[in-house]
Amino acid sequence: MIYLNEKDIKKLGINWNKSIEVIMKTVECLKENDCCQPIKPYLRFKDLQNRIIAMPAFIGKEFDIAGVKWIASFPKNIEKNIPRAHSVTILNSSITGEVIAIINTSLLSIIRTASVSGFVLKQFDKIRPLVNFNLGIIGWGPIGQHHFDMVTTLFGDNISKIYLYDVRKIDKNSINHRLKHKIIIAENWEEAYSDADILITCTTSKTRYIDKKPKKGSILLNVSLRDFKADIYEHTKKNIIVDDWTEVCRENTDIEMLHNEKGLQKKDTISIIDLISNDLSKKICLNEAIMFNPMGMAIFDIAIGAQYYDKAKKEKVGQFLE
């Protein structure tokens, strides 16, 4: 068994193109129903805004591996300078059930999250090339920063402007990046939102606040799931994409809100599986805003975990335990 911590994952590095390829292959498994992921339970106690989630899954094909992610999210940790999320991923042999890896870091979950976003962007880049676009990121914690790294790595010089906003002031001097000259530290969320062709929400907001019309044809990656007011429905109702309707239409997400307030149904949405279909351009109204809502699927965590497990074995990284 291999034990990997955050230092080990950082040593192995992040290759966004390879991680996105893993997500692509996982979506193919999902399409062929060669996977299993029970709906995830939420454990709550004391302060009910905190939660610990169990995410078990099996994924077949070349992965052929099972496992579970156990992730805690305590939003008030940020006020104590403690990471909001703490996560352990356990991988099991699908043949014997033996534990083959323990990956003790929330960084794996962050890489999964940004890789799924990258997969979505790459699929749309095929049918409508992403060139000369403005990027907006609301929320500059670890998830926001890794999305910044992912998008700039994939699209680099195709980005015209990069708007960053966080309720806690961002120090531009702390950002060491070759595209730093394109970065604009927004004074408010409206500035980051209004001119963004790709808008990514990466907040821990408890209150919905986005109530303005998005830029025409923009891609809204609603990663934090609780930022948009119901007004967004009129601008995105033809292009609402979900990873898993059953998962995402609960827990006070924007999708549940749109379901309750606007009557949004599963049949009205586009599945993440549809993003790998040959007729994607026929399913999407490219002139209108596109809204992707990922609750986060366990199969993606297990697949990314397997990627790092395989790499750790080859490069002899981590602790090998009996």
C-alpha positions as CSV (number, residue, x, y, z in Angstrom):
1,M,0.0,0.0,0.0
2,I,1.2,3.5,-0.8
3,Y,0.6,6.5,1.5
4,L,0.7,9.9,-0.3
5,N,0.3,13.3,1.3
6,E,0.2,16.8,-0.1
7,K,4.0,17.1,-0.5
8,D,4.0,13.9,-2.5
9,I,1.2,15.1,-4.9
10,K,3.1,18.4,-5.4
11,K,6.3,16.4,-6.1
12,L,4.4,14.4,-8.7
13,G,3.1,17.6,-10.2
14,I,0.0,18.7,-12.1
15,N,-0.3,17.9,-15.8
16,W,-3.7,19.5,-16.7
17,N,-3.9,17.9,-20.1
18,K,-3.3,14.4,-18.7
19,S,-5.8,15.0,-15.8
20,I,-8.4,16.2,-18.3
21,E,-7.8,13.2,-20.4
22,V,-8.5,11.1,-17.3
23,I,-11.8,13.0,-16.9
24,M,-12.7,12.3,-20.6
25,K,-12.1,8.6,-20.2
26,T,-14.2,8.6,-17.0
27,V,-17.1,10.3,-18.8
28,E,-16.8,7.5,-21.4
29,C,-17.2,5.0,-18.6
30,L,-20.2,6.9,-17.3
31,K,-21.7,6.9,-20.8
32,E,-21.3,3.1,-21.0
33,N,-22.5,2.6,-17.5
34,D,-19.2,0.9,-16.6
35,C,-19.1,2.5,-13.1
36,C,-21.0,2.7,-9.8
37,Q,-21.4,5.6,-7.5
38,P,-24.1,5.6,-4.8
39,I,-25.6,9.0,-3.9
40,K,-23.3,10.5,-1.4
41,P,-24.4,11.1,2.2
42,Y,-23.8,14.3,4.1
43,L,-22.8,14.1,7.7
44,R,-23.7,17.2,9.7
45,F,-23.4,17.9,13.4
46,K,-23.1,21.0,15.8
47,D,-22.7,23.9,13.3
48,L,-24.9,22.8,10.4
49,Q,-23.1,24.8,7.8
50,N,-20.2,22.3,8.2
51,R,-20.4,18.9,6.5
52,I,-18.4,15.8,5.9
53,I,-19.2,13.8,2.7
54,A,-18.6,10.2,1.8
55,M,-18.1,9.6,-1.9
56,P,-17.7,5.9,-2.8
57,A,-17.3,4.7,-6.4
58,F,-16.1,2.0,-8.7
59,I,-14.9,2.8,-12.2
60,G,-14.3,0.2,-14.9
61,K,-12.5,-0.1,-18.2
62,E,-8.7,0.6,-18.0
63,F,-9.2,2.0,-14.5
64,D,-10.8,-1.1,-12.9
65,I,-10.6,0.4,-9.4
66,A,-12.8,1.2,-6.4
67,G,-12.5,3.6,-3.6
68,V,-14.0,6.4,-1.5
69,K,-13.3,10.1,-0.8
70,W,-14.0,11.3,2.7
71,I,-14.1,15.1,2.5
72,A,-14.8,17.7,5.2
73,S,-15.8,21.3,4.4
74,F,-15.8,23.7,7.3
75,P,-16.3,27.2,5.8
76,K,-15.4,29.1,9.0
77,N,-11.9,27.6,9.0
78,I,-10.9,30.4,6.6
79,E,-11.3,32.9,9.4
80,K,-8.8,30.9,11.5
81,N,-6.3,30.6,8.6
82,I,-7.1,26.8,8.4
83,P,-8.0,25.3,5.0
84,R,-11.7,25.0,4.5
85,A,-11.5,21.4,3.1
86,H,-9.8,18.3,4.5
87,S,-9.9,15.2,2.4
88,V,-8.7,11.6,2.4
89,T,-9.1,9.3,-0.7
90,I,-8.8,5.5,-0.2
91,L,-8.3,3.3,-3.3
92,N,-9.2,-0.4,-3.2
93,S,-8.3,-3.3,-5.6
94,S,-11.5,-4.2,-7.5
95,I,-10.3,-7.9,-7.4
96,T,-9.5,-8.5,-3.8
97,G,-10.8,-5.3,-2.0
98,E,-7.4,-4.7,-0.5
99,V,-6.5,-1.1,0.2
100,I,-3.8,-0.1,-2.3
101,A,-3.5,3.6,-1.6
102,I,-4.3,6.3,0.9
103,I,-4.1,9.8,-0.4
104,N,-4.3,12.3,2.4
105,T,-4.7,15.7,1.0
106,S,-7.5,17.9,-0.3
107,L,-5.2,18.9,-3.2
108,L,-6.4,15.8,-5.1
109,S,-10.0,17.0,-4.8
110,I,-9.0,20.5,-6.1
111,I,-7.1,18.9,-9.1
112,R,-10.3,16.9,-9.9
113,T,-12.5,20.0,-9.7
114,A,-10.4,22.1,-12.0
115,S,-9.8,19.1,-14.4
116,V,-13.6,18.7,-14.8
117,S,-13.8,22.4,-15.6
118,G,-11.0,22.0,-18.1
119,F,-12.7,19.1,-19.7
120,V,-15.8,21.2,-20.2
121,L,-13.8,24.1,-21.7
122,K,-11.9,21.8,-24.1
123,Q,-15.2,20.3,-25.4
124,F,-16.6,23.7,-26.1
125,D,-13.3,24.8,-27.7
126,K,-13.9,22.1,-30.3
127,I,-17.2,23.5,-31.5
128,R,-16.5,27.2,-30.8
129,P,-12.7,28.0,-30.5
130,L,-11.9,29.9,-27.3
131,V,-9.7,32.8,-28.6
132,N,-9.4,36.4,-27.5
133,F,-11.6,35.8,-24.5
134,N,-11.8,37.4,-21.1
135,L,-11.6,35.2,-18.0
136,G,-13.3,36.1,-14.7
137,I,-12.8,34.3,-11.5
138,I,-14.8,35.1,-8.4
139,G,-13.1,33.6,-5.3
140,W,-9.4,33.4,-4.9
141,G,-8.9,30.5,-2.6
142,P,-7.1,27.2,-3.6
143,I,-9.9,26.2,-6.0
144,G,-9.9,29.7,-7.7
145,Q,-6.1,29.7,-7.9
146,H,-5.9,26.2,-9.5
147,H,-8.6,27.1,-12.0
148,F,-6.5,30.2,-12.9
149,D,-3.5,27.9,-13.4
150,M,-5.5,25.4,-15.4
151,V,-7.1,27.9,-17.8
152,T,-3.9,29.9,-18.3
153,T,-2.0,26.6,-19.0
154,L,-4.5,25.4,-21.5
155,F,-5.3,28.6,-23.3
156,G,-2.4,31.0,-22.4
157,D,-2.1,33.7,-25.0
158,N,-5.7,33.3,-26.2
159,I,-6.8,35.1,-23.1
160,S,-7.2,38.9,-23.4
161,K,-8.0,39.9,-19.9
162,I,-8.1,38.1,-16.5
163,Y,-10.5,39.6,-13.9
164,L,-10.0,38.3,-10.3
165,Y,-12.2,39.1,-7.4
166,D,-12.4,38.0,-3.8
167,V,-14.2,39.5,-0.8
168,R,-10.7,39.5,0.8
169,K,-8.5,41.9,-1.2
170,I,-6.2,40.2,-3.6
171,D,-2.6,41.4,-3.7
172,K,-1.6,41.4,-7.4
173,N,2.1,41.5,-6.4
174,S,1.7,38.0,-4.8
175,I,0.8,36.5,-8.2
176,N,3.9,35.5,-10.1
177,H,2.8,34.5,-13.5
178,R,3.8,35.3,-17.1
179,L,0.3,36.7,-17.8
180,K,0.4,39.0,-14.8
181,H,0.1,42.0,-17.1
182,K,-3.3,40.8,-18.2
183,I,-4.6,40.5,-14.6
184,I,-7.2,43.1,-13.4
185,I,-8.0,43.0,-9.7
186,A,-11.7,43.8,-9.7
187,E,-13.2,46.1,-7.1
188,N,-16.5,44.0,-7.0
189,W,-18.0,40.9,-8.4
190,E,-19.8,42.8,-11.1
191,E,-16.5,44.0,-12.7
192,A,-15.3,40.4,-12.8
193,Y,-18.6,39.1,-14.1
194,S,-19.9,41.6,-16.7
195,D,-17.1,41.3,-19.3
196,A,-16.2,37.7,-18.7
197,D,-16.5,35.2,-21.6
198,I,-15.6,32.5,-19.2
199,L,-16.7,33.1,-15.6
200,I,-15.8,30.7,-12.8
201,T,-17.3,30.9,-9.3
202,C,-15.1,29.5,-6.6
203,T,-16.5,30.9,-3.4
204,T,-17.9,29.7,-0.1
205,S,-20.8,32.1,-0.3
206,K,-23.8,31.3,1.8
207,T,-25.9,34.0,0.1
208,R,-26.7,34.2,-3.6
209,Y,-25.7,37.6,-5.1
210,I,-25.3,37.3,-8.9
211,D,-28.4,38.9,-10.3
212,K,-27.2,40.4,-13.6
213,K,-27.4,39.3,-17.2
214,P,-24.2,37.4,-18.2
215,K,-22.2,38.3,-21.3
216,K,-23.8,36.9,-24.4
217,G,-22.5,33.5,-25.3
218,S,-20.4,33.3,-22.1
219,I,-19.5,30.0,-20.3
220,L,-20.4,30.1,-16.6
221,L,-18.6,27.4,-14.6
222,N,-20.7,27.4,-11.5
223,V,-18.2,25.5,-9.4
224,S,-19.4,26.8,-6.0
225,L,-23.0,26.2,-6.9
226,R,-24.6,28.8,-4.6
227,D,-23.8,32.2,-6.2
228,F,-26.5,32.8,-8.7
229,K,-30.0,34.2,-8.1
230,A,-33.0,32.9,-10.0
231,D,-32.7,35.7,-12.5
232,I,-30.0,33.7,-14.3
233,Y,-32.6,31.2,-15.5
234,E,-33.9,33.5,-18.3
235,H,-30.4,33.8,-19.8
236,T,-29.3,30.1,-19.4
237,K,-32.4,28.0,-19.6
238,K,-31.5,26.4,-22.9
239,N,-27.9,25.7,-21.9
240,I,-28.0,24.3,-18.3
241,I,-25.5,21.5,-18.0
242,V,-25.2,19.2,-14.9
243,D,-22.8,16.3,-14.0
244,D,-25.5,14.4,-12.1
245,W,-29.1,15.7,-11.8
246,T,-29.9,13.5,-8.7
247,E,-26.8,14.8,-6.9
248,V,-26.9,18.4,-7.9
249,C,-30.6,19.0,-7.4
250,R,-30.3,19.1,-3.6
251,E,-28.4,20.7,-0.7
252,N,-29.6,24.2,-1.6
253,T,-27.6,24.4,-4.8
254,D,-28.5,26.8,-7.6
255,I,-30.0,23.9,-9.5
256,E,-32.3,23.0,-6.6
257,M,-33.3,26.7,-6.4
258,L,-34.1,26.8,-10.1
259,H,-36.0,23.6,-9.8
260,N,-38.1,25.0,-6.9
261,E,-38.6,28.5,-8.2
262,K,-38.5,28.1,-12.0
263,G,-39.7,24.5,-12.4
264,L,-36.4,23.3,-13.9
265,Q,-36.5,19.5,-14.5
266,K,-33.9,16.9,-15.4
267,K,-35.3,16.8,-19.0
268,D,-34.6,20.5,-19.4
269,T,-30.8,20.0,-18.7
270,I,-27.9,18.8,-20.7
271,S,-25.8,15.9,-19.1
272,I,-22.1,15.9,-18.9
273,I,-22.3,12.8,-21.1
274,D,-23.7,14.9,-23.9
275,L,-20.5,16.9,-24.0
276,I,-18.7,14.0,-25.7
277,S,-21.4,13.4,-28.3
278,N,-20.7,14.2,-31.9
279,D,-23.7,16.5,-32.2
280,L,-22.9,18.7,-29.2
281,S,-23.2,21.8,-31.3
282,K,-26.9,20.8,-32.0
283,K,-27.7,20.5,-28.3
284,I,-26.3,23.9,-27.3
285,C,-27.4,27.4,-28.2
286,L,-24.0,28.9,-28.7
287,N,-25.2,32.5,-28.9
288,E,-26.6,32.3,-25.4
289,A,-24.9,31.9,-22.0
290,I,-23.9,28.3,-21.0
291,M,-24.1,27.3,-17.4
292,F,-22.2,24.2,-16.1
293,N,-23.2,23.0,-12.6
294,P,-20.9,20.3,-11.2
295,M,-21.9,18.8,-7.8
296,G,-18.7,16.6,-8.1
297,M,-18.8,13.0,-8.9
298,A,-17.0,10.3,-7.0
299,I,-15.9,8.5,-10.1
300,F,-13.8,11.5,-11.1
301,D,-12.0,11.5,-7.7
302,I,-11.3,7.8,-7.9
303,A,-10.0,8.2,-11.5
304,I,-7.7,11.1,-10.6
305,G,-6.6,9.2,-7.5
306,A,-5.7,6.2,-9.7
307,Q,-3.7,8.5,-12.0
308,Y,-1.5,9.7,-9.1
309,Y,-1.3,6.2,-7.6
310,D,0.1,4.8,-10.9
311,K,2.5,7.7,-11.2
312,A,3.7,7.3,-7.6
313,K,4.5,3.7,-8.1
314,K,6.5,4.4,-11.3
315,E,8.4,7.3,-9.7
316,K,8.7,5.7,-6.3
317,V,7.1,8.6,-4.5
318,G,5.3,8.3,-1.1
319,Q,5.6,5.8,1.7
320,F,5.2,2.1,0.9
321,L,3.4,0.5,3.9
322,E,2.7,-3.1,4.7
